[in-house]
């Protein structure tokens, strides 16, 4: 399959499972091109935008695993195929 560029926006509403999130991100780190963490103190919210490169299946798997973690939400977008 052809590799694509994508972006994931992760919002962390609860820090209970942050260790689990970091384990998933570490395990699938070969897909991650860039990662940034933003703490919105006044909203008690953390936002983690990721830029990723992989097959649609790999990126969807990453997004799905993150989305199953309690207190954490993820939205993804993929570039169009060439």
N, C-alpha and C positions, 0 to 999 in steps of 0.2 A: 504493500500500500504506500501511497505517496504521503510524505510528511507535510504537515500544514502548520501554520502559525496560529496561535490562539491566545486568548486572554481569559483569566479567571479572576473574579472578584470574590474574595472570601470575607465574610463578616463574622466576627467573634463576639457573641452576646454574653457568653459565660466562659470564664477561664478554667472551669472544671476539667475540660477535656483538651486543653491546649497541648499537653504532652502527647496525646494521641495524634493530634493534628500534625505536630512536628515530626512524629515518627513516620506518618504517611508521606509528608513532604520530603523527608530525608530518603526514604525508600525509593521514591520516584523522582529524585533530584536530577537524573539525567535528562528529564523532559523540561526542566525549568531553566529558562534563559535569564530571567530577571525576577527579583522578589523585593518588595518594599513593605514595610510595616508602618501603619499610621494609627496612632492612639488618639481617639477623640474623647478627651477627658470629660467634657461637659455632657456628652451623651452616653458615657460609660460603654463605649464601643471601640473595638479594634477592627481595622480594615487592612487586609493583605491583598494587594493586587499582584498577580503573577503574569508573566509573559512566558508562554510555553511553545515547544516545537515537538511534534510527534504525529503519529497517525491519528486519525479520528478515533479509533478504538482506544488507543493509549490515553488520549486526552479525556475522552468520555469516562474511562475507567478511573482516572485521577479525580475528576469532578464527582463521580458517583461515590467513591470512597470517602471523600471529604463531606459530601452531602449527608452521609449516614451518621455523622458524628453529632451528638446532642449539643445544642447551644451554638452550632456553627452552620452558616448558610453559604452557599456558593452559587454563582451564576457564571456561565461561560459563553464565549463567542469564538467561532472559528473563521479563519479566512476562507474565501472561496477557493475551490480547487482550480489549478491552472489547466 
